[in-house]
Amino acid sequence: MTRPLDSLIRSAPPGVADVETVAALARAAAAIARLDGASAGHPLLPALLHRARLDAVRGMAAVDGYLIDPWHLAALVEGLRPRRYDGAQSLAEAGDAFEAGRAALALHRWLVAPEFDDEGEIRAATAVLREGPATGVALLDAAAGAWRWLERGGARSPLRAALVRHWVRTGTTRAPLPLTGAAALRADVARGWTAAFLDALAGEAADTLQTLLDLERAWFAARRALAGRRRHSRAPAAVDLLAAAPLLSATTLAAALGISIKSALEILDALVRDGAAVEVTGRAARRLFGLRGLAPLAAAVAPPRRPEPGRGRGRPRMLPVEVETPPPPPAMLPLTPVERQAYDYSDLTGAMDELDAVLRRARRVLENRAGQGASAALLPATSARVEHLEDGEGLVHNESSIEPDFWSASD
């Protein structure tokens, strides 16, 4: 029975005098006590821990900025391929889903199976939770210790794992229930830290208790679906194992019941046909089964990739890509051959006659000067130039190479 609020305030530990904190403490203590009383020694405790951790990780990821469906996370934990990757509308959406799944898996690892380095950080956070003046109330001491850890720049993941261990060590809960108060770390929290933390714990405890009730309801419904079976049937025991374990394979069921794998698979297939169980993998080998409450997980798991009918093993053939070729350009008319033109050589003939006349005049001038002895040294060079002109090369250019004195002498 819950004590009146005024009596709680009068008996509150030192440093806790505001009504809001004391009321939040009463709600959290009552919710956690109800959950601990219902879950301790319960036959469905393994299934409850599995489902509660999925819900806790979903809340942690949402506070850290990642939105992920718990059934998507359940598929990743079991090593299955989520359907969300195949149903992504764009590459960016598939990338966001992959990043959210990666972050959620890391948070789940902190709670279930921390690595060696993670264990050291969890122990450091646990030591901080024990520091400071003890008030005698485990919930208040945990709130103060969590605040000290965060003020010193500690990460959230080791703190959450340390809180789960703190509840068991202090006797607050008898099972490692994932109560972490993740909602108290949201950016829109405008209340005091202690009150917000305690209210977050109360909400998580209430949700976990509701999950336990849902698991019980699914268990009882599956047992009712088996009414009328023969007395030595193994189906009721299989239902009990399905209710206690998150997911069950034919090999695990065969080992638990002491029967062959083929017989265990026949029992599971019969439970699926009767509507008491569902298959969440949809594949031919390594099939996993669960009760009807795991139907959302079956919908979140992508079906296995099977070859197309009529196609053999291996990669598909690389078919040539058909490229639409443009129409050819219109044909051009054939070109007519260029007609041979008749060249007029009359100007060239006149130039040759004029050159002959120039050569004759130059020869006469040289002969006249040779007798005078003035052009004794000039005669060989001039004769060579004249011979060059007589060869017919450079008819136009060599004409200007004759000195003007020759022309003046001939004149």
Disulfide bonds with the S-S distance in Angstrom:
none
